[in-house]
Amino acid sequence: MERTKNIQGWLFSSPYLIYTLVFFIAPLIMSIALVFFDWNLISPNPIFVGLENFNEALTSVRVHKAFLASYKFMGTFVPGVIIVSLIMALIVNALPRFKSLFSVGFFLPYLVSGVALSLVVRGVLSYNGPVNVALRSMFGTSPDWLGTPTTAVFVISAMIIWKMSGYYSLIFLSGLQNIPKELYEAASLDGASKWRQFWSITVPMLYPAFYSVIVLAVGLVFAIFTEPYTLTNGGPAMATHTWQLEIYYQAFSSFRAGYAATVALLCSIVTFISIWVIRRIVEAWGHHYGWD
């Protein structure tokens, strides 16, 4: 009977296991092996080049720009999405009724296509778009939103914040609903203001939610592709040239699959190290408030 149950379990799990093997594990192994070859995606015989791909990638200006761009987005997107999603969660949590309805409404942007959103933003921020027309009518001038490095990073970060904040707000909302109300009642009796309650009760008790959102947001930074590809193609001056853009360019524009696999491997290493460092910082903050 026990053996039959085990067989049934493997059978029911087999579709997902086969899917994972075919579309994740096998490509992962192939990409790791490919970093030692020069292959144009067409030739039947890849050329073994050893560590040349690594030498080129580590000294490539394009890779360095992708490295810096990721941290530019991290510095704008991660704090922004945490603040916006937390405010949204606080608003929904304070509502007396229809919390589920508003939660669904805030979540809807997460379902919007990145390409469709990028096309709308391009039209809105174009020279003859409503934003620039309004600015010129009031101030006589308007910025080149997507043609200036600083504003281009800001615009793309703002787009992703709008798209992801509803999703992350659900995590914060779940944490808010698990905070015992007795803590706030006791703080009120002691004369603590709402602002003091927020910093002394709400923020520390939301540590698990902060931990999840920060790790997810940092991981997302290294996977940005659609918005810069559609709006700026990595420009201006490669300010929005992300890791994913470089991988795409090398693999499908330059047809250098081996080098693209090398860049992807470096991206994975940088992502892992960045998340590990951020996790350590957040965990230290959590230990300060008694979280294990």
Phi, psi and chi 1 to 4 in degrees:
 res  aa     phi    psi   chi1   chi2   chi3   chi4
   1 MET       -  -43.1 -179.4   65.2   69.3      -
   2 GLU   -64.0  -40.1 -172.9   67.9   23.9      -
   3 ARG   -64.9  -39.3 -177.1  178.9  178.9 -177.2
   4 THR   -63.5  -40.7  -58.8      -      -      -
   5 LYS   -64.2  -39.9  -70.7 -178.1  178.7  179.5
   6 ASN   -63.9  -42.0  -70.5  -24.4      -      -
   7 ILE   -63.7  -43.3  -66.7  174.2      -      -
   8 GLN   -62.7  -39.5  -70.1  176.0  -13.7      -
   9 GLY   -62.3  -43.9      -      -      -      -
  10 TRP   -65.5  -37.0  -78.2  105.3      -      -
  11 LEU   -65.1  -44.6  -72.6  175.1      -      -
  12 PHE   -67.5  -30.5  -77.5  118.0      -      -
  13 SER   -85.4  -13.8  -57.4      -      -      -
  14 SER   -59.9  -38.6   60.0      -      -      -
  15 PRO   -58.4  -44.7  -26.3   36.3      -      -
  16 TYR   -69.0  -39.6  177.8   75.5      -      -
  17 LEU   -64.8  -40.3  -65.8  175.1      -      -
  18 ILE   -66.9  -42.3  -66.3  172.3      -      -
  19 TYR   -59.7  -45.0  174.5   83.8      -      -
  20 THR   -64.0  -40.9  -57.2      -      -      -
  21 LEU   -64.7  -44.0  176.4   63.4      -      -
  22 VAL   -75.7  -41.2  172.5      -      -      -
  23 PHE  -103.0   -7.9  -66.5  100.5      -      -
  24 PHE  -125.9  -59.0  -71.0   95.3      -      -
  25 ILE   -69.1  -48.7  -62.7  178.7      -      -
  26 ALA   -61.8  -47.0      -      -      -      -
  27 PRO   -61.9  -34.1  -24.8   35.1      -      -
  28 LEU   -63.9  -46.1  175.6   62.3      -      -
  29 ILE   -63.9  -41.8  -64.6  173.4      -      -
  30 MET   -64.6  -40.0  -68.6  176.8   62.6      -
  31 SER   -68.0  -36.5   64.4      -      -      -
  32 ILE   -66.1  -40.6  -66.6  175.7      -      -
  33 ALA   -68.9  -29.1      -      -      -      -
  34 LEU   -72.5  -18.8 -165.1   58.7      -      -
  35 VAL   -65.1  -17.5  -59.3      -      -      -
  36 PHE   -96.0    8.9  -57.8  103.1      -      -
  37 PHE  -128.0  159.4  -67.2   87.6      -      -
  38 ASP  -110.0  114.3 -179.2   14.2      -      -
  39 TRP  -140.3  135.6 -174.8   42.4      -      -
  40 ASN   -99.2   15.6   60.1    5.4      -      -
  41 LEU    72.3   -3.1  -63.5  174.7      -      -
  42 ILE  -120.4  -45.6  -59.9  173.8      -      -
  43 SER   -61.7  135.6  174.0      -      -      -
  44 PRO   -73.9  -12.7   26.6  -34.3      -      -
  45 ASN  -124.7   95.8  -62.2  -44.7      -      -
  46 PRO   -61.5  148.9  -20.4   31.9      -      -
  47 ILE   -99.0  125.2  -58.7  172.9      -      -
  48 PHE   -73.4  125.6 -179.0   77.7      -      -
  49 VAL  -123.9    4.0  -65.7      -      -      -
  50 GLY    66.1 -124.9      -      -      -      -
  51 LEU   -98.6   13.6  -62.3  177.2      -      -
  52 GLU   -62.3  -37.0  -70.4 -176.1   11.0      -
  53 ASN   -62.1  -39.8  -72.8  -30.8      -      -
  54 PHE   -66.5  -43.6  -73.9   98.2      -      -
  55 ASN   -59.6  -42.5  -66.4  -27.8      -      -
  56 GLU   -69.1  -42.8 -178.8 -179.8   -8.8      -
  57 ALA   -65.4  -40.1      -      -      -      -
  58 LEU   -70.1  -19.1  -67.9  174.2      -      -
  59 THR  -109.9    4.5   57.4      -      -      -
  60 SER   -78.0  132.3  171.3      -      -      -
  61 VAL   -65.1  -37.5  174.7      -      -      -
  62 ARG   -62.6  -41.9  -62.3  178.4   62.6   89.5
  63 VAL   -67.4  -40.0  172.8      -      -      -
  64 HIS   -62.0  -40.1  -64.9  167.6      -      -
  65 LYS   -64.6  -40.0  -68.4  -70.7 -174.0  178.3
  66 ALA   -63.9  -40.0      -      -      -      -
  67 PHE   -60.3  -48.2  179.7   86.4      -      -
  68 LEU   -68.5  -38.6  -66.8  174.8      -      -
  69 ALA   -61.9  -37.1      -      -      -      -
  70 SER   -61.4  -40.4  -63.8      -      -      -
  71 TYR   -78.1  -25.1  -70.2  101.6      -      -
  72 LYS   -63.5  -46.7  -70.2  178.4 -176.2  177.1
  73 PHE   -65.5  -36.3  -76.5  118.2      -      -
  74 MET   -62.8  -40.5 -173.0 -177.2  -62.5      -
  75 GLY   -69.5  -24.0      -      -      -      -
  76 THR  -101.0  -43.7   53.7      -      -      -
  77 PHE   -74.4  -48.7  166.6   70.5      -      -
  78 VAL   -62.3  -52.6  175.3      -      -      -
  79 PRO   -61.9  -39.7  -18.6   31.7      -      -
  80 GLY   -63.4  -45.5      -      -      -      -
  81 VAL   -71.2  -30.8   78.6      -      -      -
  82 ILE   -66.1  -46.1  -70.1  173.4      -      -
  83 ILE   -64.5  -48.0  -66.4  171.8      -      -
  84 VAL   -65.3  -46.5  173.4      -      -      -
  85 SER   -67.0  -34.9   57.2      -      -      -
  86 LEU   -67.7  -41.5  179.0   58.1      -      -
  87 ILE   -62.3  -42.7  -68.8  174.3      -      -
  88 MET   -61.9  -41.6  -68.1  168.1   60.1      -
  89 ALA   -65.9  -39.7      -      -      -      -
  90 LEU   -64.3  -39.5  -69.3  170.0      -      -
  91 ILE   -64.7  -47.8  -67.6  173.6      -      -
  92 VAL   -64.8  -40.1  172.7      -      -      -
  93 ASN   -66.0  -27.8 -170.2   59.6      -      -
  94 ALA   -83.5  -10.0      -      -      -      -
  95 LEU   -70.0  137.5  -65.3  174.0      -      -
  96 PRO   -74.2  -29.4   26.2  -33.2      -      -
  97 ARG  -143.7  168.1  -66.3 -176.8  -62.5  175.2
  98 PHE    61.5   33.3  -53.1  115.5      -      -
  99 LYS   -63.6  -41.6  -69.1 -176.0  179.5 -179.1
 100 SER   -64.8  -38.2  -61.1      -      -      -
 101 LEU   -64.0  -45.4  178.5   62.3      -      -
 102 PHE   -69.9  -33.1  -78.5   94.6      -      -
 103 SER   -62.8  -42.2  -62.8      -      -      -
 104 VAL   -65.0  -40.2  171.7      -      -      -
 105 GLY   -62.2  -42.0      -      -      -      -
 106 PHE   -69.5  -26.6  -73.8  138.5      -      -
 107 PHE   -79.0  -22.5 -178.8   77.3      -      -
 108 LEU   -55.6  -39.2  -72.4  178.3      -      -
 109 PRO   -57.3  -27.2  -27.4   35.6      -      -
 110 TYR   -62.2  -25.6  177.9   72.5      -      -
 111 LEU   -88.3   -6.2  -55.7  177.1      -      -
 112 VAL   -73.9  138.5  174.9      -      -      -
 113 SER   -64.0  135.3  166.8      -      -      -
 114 GLY   -63.9  -34.7      -      -      -      -
 115 VAL   -66.9  -46.3  175.3      -      -      -
 116 ALA   -62.2  -42.7      -      -      -      -
 117 LEU   -62.7  -41.6  174.3   60.7      -      -
 118 SER   -63.6  -40.9  -60.1      -      -      -
 119 LEU   -65.5  -38.5  -65.7  176.4      -      -
 120 VAL   -65.3  -44.7  171.0      -      -      -
 121 VAL   -64.4  -40.4  170.2      -      -      -
 122 ARG   -59.0  -43.1  173.5 -176.3  -72.9  179.6
 123 GLY   -67.2  -41.3      -      -      -      -
 124 VAL   -67.1  -37.3  170.4      -      -      -
 125 LEU   -97.0    6.4  -61.7 -179.1      -      -
 126 SER   -67.6  169.9   64.3      -      -      -
 127 TYR   -58.6  -39.0 -178.2   79.7      -      -
 128 ASN   -98.8   13.2  -67.3  -39.4      -      -
 129 GLY   -73.5  166.8      -      -      -      -
 130 PRO   -62.3  -34.3   20.3  -31.9      -      -
 131 VAL   -67.1  -50.5  173.7      -      -      -
 132 ASN   -69.5  -34.7  -76.9  -23.8      -      -
 133 VAL   -62.3  -42.5  169.5      -      -      -
 134 ALA   -66.1  -41.2      -      -      -      -
 135 LEU   -65.5  -40.8  -70.1  175.3      -      -
 136 ARG   -67.3  -34.7  -73.5 -164.0  -60.9  -86.8
 137 SER   -69.3  -28.9   64.8      -      -      -
 138 MET   -93.1  -40.0  -69.4 -174.4  -66.4      -
 139 PHE  -117.3   -6.3  -55.1  106.1      -      -
 140 GLY    82.2   -0.9      -      -      -      -
 141 THR  -151.2  163.4 -176.3      -      -      -
 142 SER  -147.0  145.3   61.4      -      -      -
 143 PRO   -77.7  158.1   27.8  -33.5      -      -
 144 ASP   -90.7   90.8 -174.5    1.2      -      -
 145 TRP   -58.3  -43.3  -64.3   99.2      -      -
 146 LEU   -99.6   -1.3  -59.4  175.9      -      -
 147 GLY  -104.0   -0.7      -      -      -      -
 148 THR  -115.3  131.9  -54.4      -      -      -
 149 PRO   -54.2  -47.0  -28.5   36.0      -      -
 150 THR   -65.8  -48.2  -57.3      -      -      -
 151 THR   -69.7  -31.3   54.5      -      -      -
 152 ALA   -63.6  -44.0      -      -      -      -
 153 VAL   -63.1  -41.0  171.9      -      -      -
 154 PHE   -64.8  -44.3  172.5   77.5      -      -
 155 VAL   -62.7  -47.4  168.1      -      -      -
 156 ILE   -65.1  -40.0  -67.1  175.6      -      -
 157 SER   -62.0  -43.3  -62.2      -      -      -
 158 ALA   -63.0  -38.4      -      -      -      -
 159 MET   -61.1  -46.3  -69.7  169.5   55.9      -
 160 ILE   -70.4  -33.5  -53.7  175.3      -      -
 161 ILE   -61.7  -45.9  -71.1  171.6      -      -
 162 TRP   -60.1  -37.6  177.9   82.3      -      -
 163 LYS   -74.9  -38.4 -178.5  177.7  174.9   65.9
 164 MET   -99.0  -17.5  -60.7  -60.0  -58.7      -
 165 SER   -62.5  -35.0   56.6      -      -      -
 166 GLY   -64.5  -38.3      -      -      -      -
 167 TYR   -66.4  -47.2  173.4   69.5      -      -
 168 TYR   -69.5  -28.5  -66.3  152.8      -      -
 169 SER   -64.5  -29.1   68.9      -      -      -
 170 LEU   -65.4  -34.5  -64.2 -179.1      -      -
 171 ILE   -66.9  -44.9  -60.0  176.0      -      -
 172 PHE   -64.6  -39.4  -79.6  121.8      -      -
 173 LEU   -62.7  -40.6 -178.7   60.6      -      -
 174 SER   -61.1  -40.6  176.4      -      -      -
 175 GLY   -66.8  -39.8      -      -      -      -
 176 LEU   -63.1  -39.0  -72.3  170.9      -      -
 177 GLN   -72.1  -15.4  -67.5  176.2  -14.9      -
 178 ASN   -95.5   -1.0  -72.7  -35.7      -      -
 179 ILE   -79.4  124.2  -61.1  176.7      -      -
 180 PRO   -60.2  130.9  -21.6   32.8      -      -
 181 LYS   -67.7  -21.4  -62.3 -173.2 -179.1  -59.6
 182 GLU   -61.3  -29.2  -68.1   79.8    4.7      -
 183 LEU   -64.6  -42.3  -64.6  176.8      -      -
 184 TYR   -68.8  -37.9  -65.6  104.1      -      -
 185 GLU   -64.4  -42.6  -65.9  173.0   -3.3      -
 186 ALA   -65.8  -39.3      -      -      -      -
 187 ALA   -65.7  -37.8      -      -      -      -
 188 SER   -64.9  -40.7  -62.8      -      -      -
 189 LEU   -63.8  -30.8  -67.6  175.3      -      -
 190 ASP   -82.6   -1.3  -69.5  -22.7      -      -
 191 GLY    89.0   14.0      -      -      -      -
 192 ALA   -73.4  135.9      -      -      -      -
 193 SER   -75.4  168.5   63.2      -      -      -
 194 LYS   -61.0  -39.4  -67.2  -66.5 -175.8 -179.8
 195 TRP   -64.4  -41.5 -173.3 -111.7      -      -
 196 ARG   -66.5  -38.4 -178.3   64.9  177.3  174.3
 197 GLN   -64.2  -37.1  -67.7  177.7   30.3      -
 198 PHE   -63.5  -47.1  173.7   76.2      -      -
 199 TRP   -78.5  -27.7  -74.2  108.6      -      -
 200 SER   -97.0  -19.8  -60.8      -      -      -
 201 ILE  -120.0  -56.6  -61.9  176.4      -      -
 202 THR   -62.7  -53.6  -55.3      -      -      -
 203 VAL   -62.0  -49.3  172.0      -      -      -
 204 PRO   -62.4  -37.6  -23.7   34.8      -      -
 205 MET   -74.1  -16.4  -67.3  -62.0  -69.4      -
 206 LEU   -90.3   12.2  -79.2  179.2      -      -
 207 TYR   -53.2  -46.6  164.8   74.6      -      -
 208 PRO   -59.0  -37.9  -24.0   35.3      -      -
 209 ALA   -69.1  -43.3      -      -      -      -
 210 PHE   -59.3  -43.2  -84.8  109.4      -      -
 211 TYR   -58.7  -48.4 -175.8   90.7      -      -
 212 SER   -64.3  -47.0  -59.8      -      -      -
 213 VAL   -65.3  -42.9  170.3      -      -      -
 214 ILE   -64.3  -45.2  -69.3  173.1      -      -
 215 VAL   -64.0  -43.4  171.0      -      -      -
 216 LEU   -64.4  -41.4  -70.1  172.8      -      -
 217 ALA   -68.2  -41.1      -      -      -      -
 218 VAL   -64.8  -41.2  171.5      -      -      -
 219 GLY   -63.3  -35.8      -      -      -      -
 220 LEU   -66.3  -32.9  177.4   64.2      -      -
 221 VAL   -56.4  -38.6  164.8      -      -      -
 222 PHE   -83.1    1.3  -65.2   93.9      -      -
 223 ALA  -115.4   11.2      -      -      -      -
 224 ILE   -68.1  127.5  -64.5  174.9      -      -
 225 PHE  -144.4  -53.5  173.1   76.4      -      -
 226 THR   -59.0  -49.3  -56.3      -      -      -
 227 GLU   -64.7  -52.3  -68.9   79.6    8.5      -
 228 PRO   -67.1  -31.5   19.9  -31.3      -      -
 229 TYR   -65.7  -40.7  176.3   76.3      -      -
 230 THR   -78.5  -37.6  -53.1      -      -      -
 231 LEU   -92.8  -45.3  -70.6  174.8      -      -
 232 THR  -124.1  -13.8   62.7      -      -      -
 233 ASN    54.6   34.6 -160.9   26.0      -      -
 234 GLY    92.5  -12.2      -      -      -      -
 235 GLY   -87.9 -171.4      -      -      -      -
 236 PRO   -76.6  147.0   28.7  -33.2      -      -
 237 ALA    55.3   32.7      -      -      -      -
 238 MET    59.8   25.8  -57.7 -172.3   76.1      -
 239 ALA   -69.2  -26.1      -      -      -      -
 240 THR  -115.0   24.0   60.0      -      -      -
 241 HIS   -82.2   99.1 -174.6   72.8      -      -
 242 THR   -87.8  172.5   62.9      -      -      -
 243 TRP   -58.3  -44.4  -74.4   98.1      -      -
 244 GLN   -65.8  -34.7  -56.3  -56.1  -42.7      -
 245 LEU   -65.0  -41.4  -82.1  175.8      -      -
 246 GLU   -65.9  -41.1  177.3   63.8   10.3      -
 247 ILE   -62.6  -45.7  -64.9  168.6      -      -
 248 TYR   -62.2  -45.2  176.8   84.9      -      -
 249 TYR   -61.6  -46.5  172.5   80.8      -      -
 250 GLN   -69.4  -35.8  -63.4  -64.0  -18.5      -
 251 ALA   -80.4  -43.2      -      -      -      -
 252 PHE  -113.0   -8.3  -58.1  108.9      -      -
 253 SER  -106.1  -44.1  -64.8      -      -      -
 254 SER   -94.0   -9.0  -61.3      -      -      -
 255 PHE    54.7   48.0  -63.3  102.3      -      -
 256 ARG  -118.7   77.6  -56.5 -179.1   62.6 -166.3
 257 ALA   -64.3  -38.5      -      -      -      -
 258 GLY   -64.5  -44.1      -      -      -      -
 259 TYR   -67.9  -38.6 -177.6   71.7      -      -
 260 ALA   -62.6  -39.4      -      -      -      -
 261 ALA   -64.3  -35.6      -      -      -      -
 262 THR   -65.0  -44.8  -54.9      -      -      -
 263 VAL   -62.3  -40.0  176.2      -      -      -
 264 ALA   -63.3  -39.5      -      -      -      -
 265 LEU   -65.7  -42.2 -179.2   59.7      -      -
 266 LEU   -62.9  -39.8  -67.8  176.4      -      -
 267 CYS   -60.3  -42.0  175.4      -      -      -
 268 SER   -62.8  -41.7  -59.4      -      -      -
 269 ILE   -64.9  -46.0  -65.3  172.0      -      -
 270 VAL   -63.0  -41.0  172.0      -      -      -
 271 THR   -62.0  -46.4  -56.4      -      -      -
 272 PHE   -61.1  -46.3  174.5   81.4      -      -
 273 ILE   -65.1  -42.6  -66.2  174.3      -      -
 274 SER   -62.6  -45.8  -60.5      -      -      -
 275 ILE   -65.3  -38.4  -68.0  177.8      -      -
 276 TRP   -62.5  -44.3 -177.0   82.0      -      -
 277 VAL   -65.0  -46.0  171.6      -      -      -
 278 ILE   -61.6  -41.6  -64.0  -63.7      -      -
 279 ARG   -59.7  -43.6  -79.8 -176.9   54.7 -164.2
 280 ARG   -61.8  -40.7  -70.7  -61.3 -176.3 -175.9
 281 ILE   -65.4  -45.3  -64.4  173.1      -      -
 282 VAL   -66.9  -39.3  176.8      -      -      -
 283 GLU   -64.5  -37.5  -73.6  170.4   -0.8      -
 284 ALA   -62.4  -40.3      -      -      -      -
 285 TRP   -63.6  -40.5  172.2   66.4      -      -
 286 GLY   -66.5  -38.5      -      -      -      -
 287 HIS   -63.5  -30.0  -70.9  -38.9      -      -
 288 HIS   -63.1  -30.1  176.2   72.4      -      -
 289 TYR  -101.1   10.8  -71.0  103.8      -      -
 290 GLY    92.7    8.3      -      -      -      -
 291 TRP   -84.5  136.3  -68.7   93.9      -      -
 292 ASP   -85.3      -  -64.8  -31.7      -      -
